């Protein structure tokens, strides 16, 4: 009687090749994202007029 085989359900090399390809794609994506540089800040948008000092209880 023979012992267990290393490939009971087909060719494992295809599965390993897919896993390796997925790991390479993930690594390339992470390296590309890391080297993309910082995002630019958007220009500040003024949505309201400044509040007069009298509203805050400041007397001059």
C-alpha positions as a Markdown table, in Angstrom:
| # | Residue | x | y | z |
|---|---|---|---|---|
| 1 | Unk | 0.0 | 0.0 | 0.0 |
| 2 | Unk | 1.3 | 3.4 | -1.0 |
| 3 | Unk | 1.4 | 6.5 | 1.3 |
| 4 | Unk | -0.5 | 9.7 | 0.6 |
| 5 | Unk | 0.4 | 11.5 | -2.6 |
| 6 | Unk | 1.3 | 15.1 | -2.8 |
| 7 | Unk | -1.3 | 15.9 | -5.4 |
| 8 | Unk | -4.6 | 14.0 | -4.7 |
| 9 | Unk | -6.8 | 16.3 | -6.7 |
| 10 | Unk | -5.0 | 17.3 | -9.8 |
| 11 | Unk | -2.0 | 19.5 | -10.5 |
| 12 | Unk | -1.0 | 21.6 | -7.5 |
| 13 | Unk | 1.5 | 23.5 | -9.6 |
| 14 | Unk | -1.3 | 25.5 | -11.3 |
| 15 | Unk | -2.7 | 26.5 | -8.0 |
| 16 | Unk | 0.7 | 27.6 | -6.7 |
| 17 | Unk | 1.3 | 29.5 | -9.9 |
| 18 | Unk | -2.0 | 31.4 | -9.5 |
| 19 | Unk | -1.2 | 32.1 | -5.9 |
| 20 | Unk | 2.3 | 33.3 | -6.8 |
| 21 | Unk | 0.9 | 35.5 | -9.6 |
| 22 | Unk | -1.6 | 37.0 | -7.2 |
| 23 | Unk | 1.1 | 37.8 | -4.7 |
| 24 | Unk | 3.3 | 39.5 | -7.3 |
| 25 | Unk | 0.3 | 41.6 | -8.5 |
| 26 | Unk | -0.4 | 42.6 | -4.8 |
| 27 | Unk | 3.2 | 43.5 | -4.2 |
| 28 | Unk | 3.4 | 45.6 | -7.4 |
| 29 | Unk | 0.2 | 47.4 | -6.4 |
| 30 | Unk | 1.5 | 48.2 | -2.9 |
| 31 | Unk | 4.9 | 49.4 | -4.2 |
| 32 | Unk | 3.1 | 51.6 | -6.8 |
| 33 | Unk | 0.8 | 53.1 | -4.2 |
| 34 | Unk | 3.7 | 53.8 | -1.9 |
| 35 | Unk | 5.7 | 55.6 | -4.6 |
| 36 | Unk | 2.7 | 57.6 | -5.8 |
| 37 | Unk | 3.5 | 60.5 | -3.5 |
| 38 | Unk | 1.3 | 62.5 | -1.1 |
| 39 | Unk | -2.1 | 63.7 | -2.2 |
| 40 | Unk | -2.5 | 67.4 | -2.8 |
| 41 | Unk | -4.6 | 69.3 | -0.4 |
| 42 | Unk | -7.7 | 70.9 | -1.9 |
| 43 | Unk | -8.1 | 74.7 | -1.8 |
| 44 | Unk | -10.1 | 75.8 | 1.2 |
| 45 | Unk | -13.6 | 76.7 | 0.4 |
| 46 | Unk | -15.3 | 79.6 | 2.1 |
| 47 | Unk | -18.9 | 78.7 | 2.8 |
| 48 | Unk | -20.0 | 81.6 | 5.1 |
| 49 | Unk | -19.1 | 85.2 | 5.8 |
| 50 | Unk | -17.0 | 85.8 | 8.9 |
| 51 | Unk | -19.0 | 86.4 | 12.1 |
| 52 | Unk | -18.7 | 89.9 | 13.5 |
| 53 | Unk | -16.9 | 90.3 | 16.8 |
| 54 | Unk | -20.1 | 91.7 | 18.5 |
| 55 | Unk | -21.8 | 88.3 | 18.1 |
| 56 | Unk | -19.1 | 86.6 | 20.2 |
| 57 | Unk | -19.5 | 89.1 | 23.0 |
| 58 | Unk | -16.2 | 90.9 | 22.3 |
| 59 | Unk | -16.4 | 94.7 | 22.9 |
| 60 | Unk | -13.8 | 97.0 | 21.5 |
